[in-house]
Amino acid sequence: MHHMTLAEIARGLADKKFSSEELTQVLLARIAQLDPQLNSFISLTQELALSQAKAADARRANGETGALLGAPIAHKDLFCTQGIRTSCGSKMLDNFKAPYDATVVAKLAAAGAVTLGKTNMDEFAMGSANESSYYGAVKNPWNLEHVPGGSSGGSAAAVAARLLPAATATDTGGSIRQPAAFTNLTGLKPTYGRVSRWGMIAYASSLDQGGPLARTAEDCAILLQGMAGFDPNDSTSIDEPVPDYSASLNGSLQGLRIGVPKEYFSAGLDPRIAELVHNSVKELEKLGAIIKEISLPNMQHAIPAYYVIAPAEASSNLSRFDGVRFGYRCENPENLIDLYKRSRGEGFGAEVQRRIMVGAYALSAGYYDAYYLKAQKIRRLVKNDFMAAFNEVDIILGPTTPNPAWKLGAKNSDPVAEYLEDVYTITANLAGLPGLSMPAGFVDGLPVGVQLLAPYFQEGRLLNVAHQYQLNTDWHTRTPTGF
Ligand code: GLN
């Protein structure tokens, strides 16, 4: 039962082959048995899951239908869940029970999805390896000595290990697409503003975006359908109608113009990944796509710009964690300043503290123009590059990551080495564009992803291309040994 995709589960539930309650029991048992190896969950919500599953079964018995009605999922632990710990992977929020549901959580619950638990993540979503979590590192089911990617590593490892069919995640600089690539999943970062950020604990508000992690493009379409839409509670939510994503899957790729940026194939890219990217291009050509070389000349500036803008926003967002209003408070503070200092010093881990300091520095009066303002100008140039490229092509294709998943601990002493791994993903966040990573082969037994980028609100086009690719390849069906 645990091998089923969301689409297969929906069919099985509709045909009364099994109930949501039965499926939920099977998956909860599987999580209890296998997750100790992976550490992909921070909290399990067995009771909630079983009551939601029973309610979904009752709704189906009453004639209701829906692709998510009775479908088991999990939420990255930065989506607020009412009455349930929402830790953001941090000691700071270890004792925080959200007083309300995030819009994404509420929408999926209303659609009948069953919440199995809250997944592990890098602390405050800062990281590319899921090693900065207060709850310990997550392991990659493809090789337990390797990282699953981050920051949505818990969602990725759990779905890849068939502990559940799909999970929510968020992507500020790659945290849906990069763990998807490292664990052989399909992950979609929607257009900025497509999915509500209300109740999603903020890291860098102008970059953060929620989206689905699943095994197939078909399942990403189903989960995105339940997540997307205008939300008056989120001032950056965009009031655009949500198309039927599942209906977009079957379009022909005949004549689709795919741009491959020449800058992607620089010295930093593992040549074995470059080869797999070229293979995926050939596969899409066979399906009728037309390949064009394009250029994104400002790509080289994106990492420094991102690692100024994201920490700057984080330093502001995380100022609310002061030991007074939420979460952790130090013991026996001597005075207010001592309370702030020790609560934050003890509650935040090293990477979060580093980002707060970098961000506060970049925003300080003497350095604002030199760093923050300059980074914002680069951000516009990166966006302009994409706008020019999308005048010539319909989709941009390249690697999701320069390397496959590295060994646990390999980059711990060098944060910049980890930042550099985000080179292919962060540009989409800077520009606000939608991006998808799909499985495209293996290097040394570790999965490799190919990234597709599209113009604003063209999530359906990304899902269409990935689905057609998946009808003609079987990378996405491979299962890690032992799971
Ligand atoms: N690795 C990037 C960072 O650490 C992106 C993380 C994310 O997308 N949440 O900021």
Residues whose N, C-alpha, C, O or C-beta is under 5 A from the ligand:
A	BS01	LIG	A125 M126 G127 S128 S151 T170 D171 T172 G173 G174 S175 D422
